[in-house]
Amino acid sequence: MRIIDNDGNTIRHTTLWDKDNFVDVKMNDELDIDLYLLGYNYLDDPKQVYPFVSQFYFWELK
């Protein structure tokens, strides 16, 4: 998945997607600490510090 902000900058690029969320974000949730050791959740932006996402690109690997 690739996420692009309103200014055209890539803010997220990964192929690790599992059903409904990024694999690294799920792993952070399992750690149950308030750090983003494995990857920040740009979709929900819990700290409200990133611009709105303007484009999403998904690739399916077969």
C-alpha positions as CSV (number, residue, x, y, z in Angstrom):
1,M,0.0,0.0,0.0
2,R,1.2,3.5,-0.8
3,I,-0.3,6.6,0.9
4,I,0.2,10.1,-0.6
5,D,-0.5,13.3,1.3
6,N,-2.1,16.5,-0.2
7,D,1.3,17.8,-1.2
8,G,2.1,14.7,-3.2
9,N,4.6,13.3,-0.7
10,T,4.7,9.6,0.0
11,I,4.1,9.2,3.7
12,R,3.6,5.4,3.8
13,H,4.7,2.6,1.7
14,T,4.4,-1.1,2.7
15,T,3.3,-4.4,1.4
16,L,2.4,-5.6,4.9
17,W,-1.4,-5.5,5.0
18,D,-3.5,-8.0,6.8
19,K,-7.3,-7.9,6.2
20,D,-8.0,-4.5,7.8
21,N,-4.8,-2.9,9.0
22,F,-1.0,-2.8,8.6
23,V,0.8,-5.8,10.1
24,D,3.2,-3.5,11.9
25,V,0.4,-1.4,13.4
26,K,-1.3,-4.6,14.7
27,M,2.1,-5.6,16.2
28,N,2.3,-2.2,18.0
29,D,-1.2,-2.7,19.4
30,E,-0.2,-6.1,20.8
31,L,2.8,-4.5,22.6
32,D,0.3,-2.4,24.6
33,I,2.7,0.5,25.1
34,D,2.4,4.1,23.9
35,L,5.3,3.9,21.4
36,Y,5.3,3.3,17.7
37,L,8.3,0.9,17.6
38,L,7.2,-1.1,14.6
39,G,5.3,1.6,12.5
40,Y,3.1,4.6,12.9
41,N,-0.6,4.3,12.1
42,Y,-1.0,6.9,9.4
43,L,-4.6,5.9,8.6
44,D,-5.9,6.8,12.0
45,D,-3.1,9.3,12.9
46,P,-3.6,9.0,16.7
47,K,-1.3,11.9,17.5
48,Q,-3.0,14.2,14.9
49,V,0.3,15.3,13.4
50,Y,0.2,14.2,9.8
51,P,-1.8,15.8,6.9
52,F,-4.9,14.4,5.4
53,V,-4.3,11.5,3.1
54,S,-5.3,12.3,-0.5
55,Q,-4.6,9.0,-2.4
56,F,-4.4,5.3,-1.7
57,Y,-2.8,2.7,-3.9
58,F,-3.2,-1.0,-3.2
59,W,-1.4,-3.9,-5.0
60,E,-2.5,-7.5,-4.6
61,L,0.2,-10.1,-4.8
62,K,-0.8,-13.3,-6.3
